[in-house]
Amino acid sequence: MPAFSLEVQPLPYCSALPLPICSLRISTRLDAAYSLTAHNACSSPLTLKIMLVVVVLFVPIVLAYQIWTYHFFKGKVTQEDMI
């Protein structure tokens, strides 16, 4: 018999989302304190706020760089370009 089991529990509807949200729980038969849920597996609120700021700042920079490099290098390479 395995020590761990995987459960998916439906949660009530969220007011912000029209879809039901499910909770994934990895429970253990050894001790309930060792069970892993989405709530106790996530990072602290401070870490999530910092990562949100990083994503909001750097994703547009990376996308702009990708667009710039695409436009800079687009076009066919000719023999004259190789010399």
Beta strands, then each sheet from edge to edge (+ up, - down):
strand 1: 4-10
strand 2: 22-28
strand 3: 36-37
sheet 1: 1+ 2- 3+
end
